[in-house]
Amino acid sequence: MRDWLIGLGVAVACLLASWALLVLLARRLPPGILRDLAAFIPDCLTTVRRLRKDPRVPRRAKVAIVIAGLWLASPIDLIPEFLPVIGPLDDIVVVALALRYAGRQVPRQVLLDAWPGEPRLLLRLLGPARDDAAPAGAEPVDR
């Protein structure tokens, strides 16, 4: 039994050391897309927490955002997190879909106020702003 406890302690210590190393390396990344991607999931969690408390966010959008936050916090994933590049992919897709849904329900400035990271990343995720002021009967522009 003692050997099992020692092995478990070593495994936990290695896991914590690897997380500390990843955090240290992420902080040392130069500004750019890699740094934005490293900060994406923590920024999403902060945004979920802020939007959940914001009275300007309708209930349906809050439900979608909370589900995305629970998905991020859940240890059960479609793609295991230990896979180096694609591990967090399912988390990113779920949060992206929830934020796009919220972006249709909430004024864009509310989302930008809740986003702690680089605004251009969120704006790219949300896509082009919907133009509600288009005249009735106007045809959409093909791109």
C-alpha positions as CSV (number, residue, x, y, z in Angstrom):
1,M,0.0,0.0,0.0
2,R,2.9,2.3,0.8
3,D,4.3,1.9,-2.7
4,W,0.9,2.9,-4.2
5,L,0.8,6.0,-2.2
6,I,4.3,7.0,-3.1
7,G,3.5,6.3,-6.8
8,L,0.3,8.4,-6.5
9,G,2.3,11.2,-4.9
10,V,4.9,11.2,-7.6
11,A,2.2,11.2,-10.3
12,V,0.4,14.2,-8.7
13,A,3.7,16.1,-8.2
14,C,4.6,15.5,-11.9
15,L,1.2,16.7,-13.0
16,L,1.4,19.9,-10.9
17,A,4.9,20.5,-12.1
18,S,3.9,20.1,-15.8
19,W,0.9,22.6,-15.2
20,A,3.3,25.1,-13.6
21,L,5.7,24.7,-16.5
22,L,2.9,25.2,-19.0
23,V,1.7,28.4,-17.2
24,L,5.3,29.7,-17.1
25,L,5.8,29.0,-20.8
26,A,2.4,30.5,-21.7
27,R,3.3,33.8,-19.9
28,R,6.6,34.0,-21.8
29,L,5.0,33.7,-25.2
30,P,5.4,36.8,-27.4
31,P,2.2,38.8,-28.3
32,G,0.4,37.1,-31.2
33,I,-1.9,34.2,-32.0
34,L,-0.1,31.7,-29.8
35,R,-0.5,33.8,-26.8
36,D,-4.1,34.5,-27.6
37,L,-4.8,30.8,-28.0
38,A,-3.0,30.0,-24.7
39,A,-5.3,32.6,-22.9
40,F,-8.5,31.6,-24.8
41,I,-9.9,29.1,-22.3
42,P,-9.2,31.2,-19.2
43,D,-10.6,34.2,-20.9
44,C,-13.7,32.2,-21.8
45,L,-14.2,31.1,-18.1
46,T,-13.9,34.7,-17.0
47,T,-16.4,35.8,-19.7
48,V,-18.9,33.1,-18.6
49,R,-18.6,34.2,-15.0
50,R,-19.2,37.9,-15.9
51,L,-22.1,37.3,-18.3
52,R,-23.8,35.0,-15.9
53,K,-24.1,37.9,-13.5
54,D,-24.9,40.6,-16.0
55,P,-28.6,41.7,-15.9
56,R,-28.5,42.8,-19.6
57,V,-28.1,39.1,-20.7
58,P,-31.4,37.3,-21.3
59,R,-32.1,34.0,-19.6
60,R,-31.7,31.8,-22.7
61,A,-28.2,33.3,-23.4
62,K,-27.3,32.8,-19.7
63,V,-28.3,29.1,-19.9
64,A,-26.1,28.6,-23.0
65,I,-23.2,30.4,-21.4
66,V,-23.5,28.4,-18.2
67,I,-23.7,25.1,-20.1
68,A,-20.5,26.1,-22.0
69,G,-18.8,27.0,-18.6
70,L,-19.8,23.6,-17.1
71,W,-18.5,21.9,-20.3
72,L,-15.1,23.7,-19.8
73,A,-15.0,22.7,-16.1
74,S,-16.0,19.1,-16.7
75,P,-13.3,16.5,-16.6
76,I,-15.3,14.5,-19.1
77,D,-14.5,15.5,-22.7
78,L,-15.1,14.1,-26.2
79,I,-11.4,14.5,-26.9
80,P,-9.1,13.8,-24.0
81,E,-7.2,16.9,-22.8
82,F,-3.8,15.2,-22.7
83,L,-3.6,15.1,-26.5
84,P,-1.3,18.0,-27.2
85,V,-2.9,20.0,-30.0
86,I,-6.5,18.7,-30.3
87,G,-7.2,18.0,-26.6
88,P,-8.9,21.4,-25.9
89,L,-10.6,21.5,-29.3
90,D,-14.0,20.3,-28.1
91,D,-13.9,22.9,-25.3
92,I,-13.1,25.7,-27.7
93,V,-15.8,24.6,-30.1
94,V,-18.5,24.5,-27.4
95,V,-17.5,27.9,-26.0
96,A,-17.3,29.4,-29.5
97,L,-20.8,28.2,-30.3
98,A,-22.2,29.5,-27.0
99,L,-20.6,32.9,-27.4
100,R,-21.9,33.1,-31.0
101,Y,-25.4,32.3,-29.7
102,A,-25.0,34.9,-26.9
103,G,-23.7,37.4,-29.5
104,R,-27.1,37.1,-31.3
105,Q,-29.0,37.7,-28.1
106,V,-26.9,40.3,-26.4
107,P,-25.6,43.7,-27.6
108,R,-22.0,43.2,-28.8
109,Q,-20.7,45.8,-26.4
110,V,-21.9,43.7,-23.4
111,L,-19.8,40.8,-24.7
112,L,-16.8,43.0,-25.3
113,D,-17.1,44.4,-21.7
114,A,-17.1,40.9,-20.3
115,W,-14.2,39.6,-22.4
116,P,-10.9,40.1,-20.5
117,G,-8.6,39.2,-23.4
118,E,-7.8,40.8,-26.7
119,P,-11.0,42.2,-28.3
120,R,-10.1,41.3,-31.8
121,L,-10.1,37.6,-30.9
122,L,-13.7,37.8,-29.6
123,L,-14.8,40.0,-32.6
124,R,-13.3,37.4,-35.0
125,L,-15.1,34.6,-33.1
126,L,-18.5,36.4,-33.2
127,G,-18.2,37.2,-36.9
128,P,-19.6,40.2,-38.6
129,A,-22.1,42.4,-36.7
130,R,-25.7,41.9,-37.7
131,D,-27.1,45.0,-39.3
132,D,-30.6,45.3,-37.8
133,A,-31.0,48.7,-39.5
134,A,-31.2,47.3,-43.0
135,P,-34.3,48.4,-44.9
136,A,-37.2,46.0,-45.1
137,G,-37.1,43.9,-48.3
138,A,-33.4,44.5,-48.9
139,E,-31.5,41.5,-50.2
140,P,-28.5,40.2,-48.4
141,V,-25.1,40.8,-49.9
142,D,-23.3,37.6,-51.0
143,R,-19.6,37.5,-50.0
